[in-house]
Amino acid sequence: MPLQRSGRRRFLATFGVGAVGALAGCAASSSSAPASLDWTPDEWPVAHGSPTNAGHSSVKNVPRSDPTVPEWKLWDVAESEPAVDKDWIIDGLTSSPVVAGDTVFVATGLPRGSRDTDEGGLLALDATTGDLRWAAGLPEGGSGTPAVAGGLVIVGSNDRALTAFDTASGSVRWRTTTSAPVGTPAVAGDHVYVGDGHGSVHAFCRMDGKLHWRFGQRTLTSLGSFLSDNTWRIRAKPAVTDDTVYVTTGIGEGDGPSTDAGNLIALSRSDGEERWRYEYRPKYGSYDVPRAPVVADGTVFVGDTTLHAVNAADGTRRWRFNSGCEVVSAPAVHDGTVYVSSKNVYALSADDGSERWRFVNLAGMDGTISRRVPMESAPVVTDGTVFVAAGALDSGTGEKLWGDLGNQAEGEYFYSSVDQNAAVEGPAITGDAVFMATQYGLILRVTEGGR
């Protein structure tokens, strides 16, 4: 199945390290509220599935064999729907999907390397048919995966805005701006937590967008920092527990995608004060800012070119896993096992990082086609199945069950281009379907055969 893309490619603070600004936010703010919302296992309303980013679903009726895989091509939606500008699809990248109720939400126009996009959009699709329910423009393109909570779908755009739309109608409920484009938001309790391209972290009131607190940082090279091209950047979704917000930041020159060093920072959920910082430097030189942190059983897992396991209480390292590849995805963690994409797909012991199994990506063994590897896409896991890219593995053995994981020369979905790959924040699992997205605007609705 050949898939065609347009040849056109358009892309798209003044705080010291540890500075916090706190303002009046939600009137009945409950900073110690549990890191959860009122959603059921039938929904996947935020990237990585939960505030802690564990990437796990408890649903049982998942497609393990003989799947039915209808495709929703966003460029076809743009051709047939006057509400959608086709440039939203052909410029920039497509986010991972999120699902709430009977609607799938996806953002388009996400940053593509160092190139700018003029426009992007937020699309609301019927979760059964893929029909467009509504669409809203995102000036200069989307900047992360949407998040859904309390009748709102919240998403960033590259004009430095964070906007909350009504889930039913697409009307704007509130809009706020920051000093730089924000990344993927996390939602927990009464607040939305999001990082931006200057390394700041913001906590906004979920219902009205008012600022609750802000944590800011700059590269410190004494007074020369104000003349330096080095910039802190946050794009990944924060992880939120009952009392802590964990964020990953990268440092690099200018506005380019490469990262020279990274930090995992733990902030107080109540006021944004820094508790600890874990510093690391990519082993091979990173092509992007660090992925989303994942919190499970007292450990924070974060990947850049190496997967790091860090004590959630004090930031000390527990173990590291090096796959020998330049990129490691955000992991999924369940029942003592960490699942991560890189050169291959790996299952590791959460206790010590020892390898339990790997799914070997045969195409990745040839450097000329190594970009077939879906190495940037986060896995998601149920009690028996790991979903990654456009396929599924048995979570206990790593045996391939079905699909295209990028390891076949004749694969339908993954080619050598950097943007012809799986969306980096992974699939969405609901009670009756798994939704997968490619970065170039294809949504897959996967169900057990015949449904």
N, C-alpha and C positions, 0 to 999 in steps of 0.2 A: 504494500500500500504506500505509494509515494506521497509524501506530504510536502507541499510547496509553501515557501515563505517569501514575502517580498524582499527584494534585495536592499531596499532602503533601511538604514539603521540610524535612528536618532535616539539619543539618550538624554537621556538626561544631561554669651557666653563669656562672658568675661569673668568667670568664676575661677578661683584657684582650686587646686586639688583638694577634695574633701569639703568644699564650701557647700553649705546647705541653706536654702531659703525656704522658710515655712510660712504659708499664708492660710487664711481661713478657707476651709474647703467645705465638705459635706457637713451640714448643720448637725446631723446626728452621727458623726464619724465614729466608726468602731474599728480602730486600727488593729485590735487584737482579734477581729472576726476571723473565723476559719478560712483557709485558702480554698474555698469552694463556692459554687453557686448552685442554684436549683435547676440542674439539668439531669436528664436521665441517660442511661447507657445508650439509648437510641439516638443520641445527639453527639456531635463533635463540634462544639461551638467556638473553640479556640485552636490555634496551631498547637500541635503535639498533644491535644486532647484534654489537658487539665492545667491548672495554675502551676503545678510542679513540673510540667513538661515530660511526665513519665512515658507518654506515648503508649499507654495501655488501655484496652477496652475489655469490659467484662461480658460483652455480648457473646452468645454461643453459636448462633446460626450464621456463621461466616462461610464464604465460598472457599472450600478446600479442594474441590475437584469439579471438572466440567463446568467452568464458569461461563456465564453469559456476559458479554462485554460490549454493550452499545457505546458509541463514541459521540460526544457532543463537541462539534468543532466551532470554536468561538468565532472564527472568521466567517463561517456560514451564518451564524447568528447575526453578525454585523452586516452581511449582505442582505438578509431578509428583514431586519428590524431597523426602522428609521431612527429609533431611540439610541442606537449604538453607532458610534463613529468607528469605522474600520481601522483607523490609525491607532485606536486603543489596543488593538490586537497585534498589529504587525510591527508596532514600535515598542520596544521594551519587552519585559518578561511577564509571565503569568504567575500569580501566587499559588500556594497550596489552597485547596478548598476547605471551607468549614461548613458545617451543616447544623441548622437549628429548625426544629419542627419539620416542615416539608419543603424547606428551601435550602439550596446550596448557594453560598456566597463566594465570589472569587474576585480578586483585584487584578488589574492589568496595567501595563506601562511601568513595571518595576525596573530599577536600575539595571543596566546591561554593561558591566565592566566600567569603563571610564567614559562611555558615550551617553549623551543626554537623550531623553525622550520628551516630546512636546506635550503629550497628552496620555491619559490613562482613564480607566473607569472602574467602577464597582458594579458588578453584575449580580442580580438575584435570579436564580434559575429554579424552576420546578424540579424537585428532587426525584420525581419519577419519570418525567418526560424530557427534561432539559429545556423546556420552553422558557423564554425570557419573561419574567414578571415585571421587573423594572431595571433601569440602569441609571447611574449617576456619574457625571464626569469627575475625574480627579486631576486637578491642574498640575501639569508637568509630570503626570504619571503617579501611580501608586508607589508606596514605599515599604510595604510589608503585607503580610497575610491579615485579613480582617479578624475581628473578634466580636462575638455576639453575646449579649446579656441584657436581660430586663427589657426586651422589646427594642433594643438598639443594636445596630451593627456599626462598629467603630473601626476606622481605618486611617492610616496616614497617607499623605501625598507629598510629592517633592517640592511643593511650594511652601513647605515648613508647617503644614496644617495637620491637625488631628481632628477628624470630623465624625460625629455620631449621626447616623441616618436611622429613620424609622424603618424597622424590618419589614413592615407590611406595605408601606407606600413609597419608601425611598426619599421622603422629605427630610430636610436637615433639621435635627433637633438641637444640636449645638456644634460649635466649631471654635477651636482654639489654635494659636500658633506658638511655635517655639523658635529658638535661634537657628535651628538647622532641621532638615528633614528627619522625621522620627522613623523608627523601625516597626517591628511587629509588636502590637500591644498585648499585655497580659491583663486579665480581669480577675479580681478576687474581692469578695465582700463588696464594699461600697466604692472601690477605687479601680482606676485604670492605671497601670504602670507601664512606662515606655521609655526607651532610651533614644538619643538623637545622634546626629552626625558630628556633633561637637563633644560627645562623651558625657553629656548630661543625662540624668535620670529624672523623670517627672512622675509624680503621683497626682492624678486628677480625680475629681469627684465624678463617679460614673454617670450620674443623672443630669448634671448640668455643665460639666467640663471645667469647673473652677479648680484652680491649682491648690493642692493640699500641701505639698512640699516639693522641693527641687534639690537634687544633688548635682554639683558641677565639678568639672576637672579640666585642667589644662596640662599640656606637656611642660614639665619643669626643667628648663635649662637656664636657671637664674633669670635675669632680666631679659636675656636673649630669647625667651620663649615667645615674646610678643612679635618678634621678627622671624621666628622659625616657621618652616613649612610643615613641620610635624603636627599632626592632629589626632586627637582621640576620636574614635568612632564607635557607635553602637548601632547595630542593625537587628540583632537577634532578639527574640522574645525573652523578657526576664522570666525567672522562675520565682514563684511566691509561695511561702509557707505561712504558718500562723503568725510568725513574728519577724520574718526576714524576707528581703527581696534580694535575689542573686542576679547579677548582670555580668555579661562578658563584654569587654571592650578591647579594641585593637588600636594600635598606633601605627601610622604610616605617613607618608609625605603627601601633602596636597589633598585633592579629592579623588585620587585614584583608588583602585580596589585592593592593592597589595597591602599586607600587614607585616610589620617588622617585629612587633612584640605584642603581647596580650596580657590582660589582667582579668581575673575573676574577682569580683568585689561583692561583699556581703554588706547590705545596708539594713538599718532598722526600719521595719515596716511602718512604725508609728511616726517617725520624724525624718527619715532619710539619712541619719548619721551613719558614717562608715564604721563597721565593726572589724573587718579584716580584709586583706587583699592578698591574693595569690598571683604571683607574677611568673610568666613563662615566655619563652621565645621559640617561635616555630623552628623545627629542626631543618626544614627544607626551604623556608621562605613561603609565606602563605599568599594565596591569590585572593583572599577575601577576609573580612573580619571574622572573629571566632563565632562558632555556632551557639545555639541556645544552650544554657546550662540545664541539667536535669537533676532533680533532688529525689533521692529515695533512700530510706533506712539510714539516715544520718550521714549520707555521702552526697557530694555534688560531683557530677560527671560533666566534663566539658572537653570538646575536641577542637583542635586547630589542625596541625599536622600530626599530632599525637593525642591519644585519649588520656586525659588526666582524671584521677579519682582523688577528691579532696575532702578532708574532714569538714562537715558542714558547720561544726561548732567553732573551730578555730583557724581553718584555712591551711592546715598542714597537709602535705601530700601523703596519700596512702599508697598509690601505685600509678604507674604509667604503662600504656600499651602503644607500641610503635608498629604500625602495619607496613612501613616502608613505602607509603604513598604520600603525596603532597597534601592531600585533603582528607579529613575525617569528618563524617557527618555528626550531627547531634544524635545521641543514642536514644534507644528506648530501653526501659528497665522494668523488669517484672520478675517477681519470685526468685530473687537472687541471681538473675542473669542479665547481662548488659548486651544488647544487640546494636551493632554499629556497621555502617557502610563505609568502605574505603576502597582499596584495591580489590578486595573481596567483601563479602558480608560475613561478619564474625559474631559468634556468641562467646562471651567472656564471663568468668566468675566475677560477681560483684565484690566478693571478699578480697581477692588478690590479683585480679586481672588475667588469670590463667585462661588459656584458650580451651573452650569446650568443643566447638566445631567451627568450620569455615565453609562457606559456599564459594568455590573457586570460580573466578570470573575469567574464563578462558581467553576471551578477546583482549582482556587487559594485559595479557602476557606479551602482546605485540605492541611496542611503543607507538607504532604508527596509527593504531586505532584505539589507543588507551582511553580516549574520551568516550568510547561506548560505555564505559563503566559508570553506573549511576552512583558515583562515589560521594556526591554532595547531598543526596536525598536521604532524609531521616527515615528509619524504619518505624513501623508501629506494630504492636503485638497484642494478640489475645492469649487465652490460656493454652492454645495449641498451634497457633499460626503466626508467622511473621510476614507482614506485607511490606514490600519495598519496591520502589520504582513502579513497574507495571506487572508485578508478579507476586508469588507467594512461596514461602518455605515452611517446612515443618519446624516448629520452634524447638523441639527436642533433639532433632537429628541434623537439621540443615538441609534435608532432602528437598529438592525442588518439587513443588506441587503443580504449578502451572505458571504461564505468563512469560513476559519478556523482562529479564533483569539486566539486559545490556550485554549479555555474554554470547550472543549469537550473531554471526555475520549477516544473517537474513532477518534480524530483528526488525519489527515493524516501527517501533517508537523512538529508538535511540540511534543517533548518527554521530558524526565526528564533530559537528558544530557545538560550541560551548552552550548555546541556548536550546539545543535540541536534546533535552535531558529531562529527568523528572524534577518537579518542583521541590525545592530544597527542604521545605518543612513537612514533607511527607504526606501520606494519604489521610483520609478521614473515614472512620469506621462508624456505621450506624447499625440499627437493629436488623435491617434487611439488605444492606448494600455497603460496599467499600467504594469510595470515590478517590480516584487518582488523577493527577494533573501533570501535564508536561509544561515546560517553561515556554513553549511556543503556542499555547492556546488550545490544547486538546484535553477534554475532560472525559475520563472513563468511568462509567457506572458499572461496577462488577457485582453480580449476584450469582447465587448457586444456579446451576443449569436449569433452564425452563422457567425461572421466576421473572 
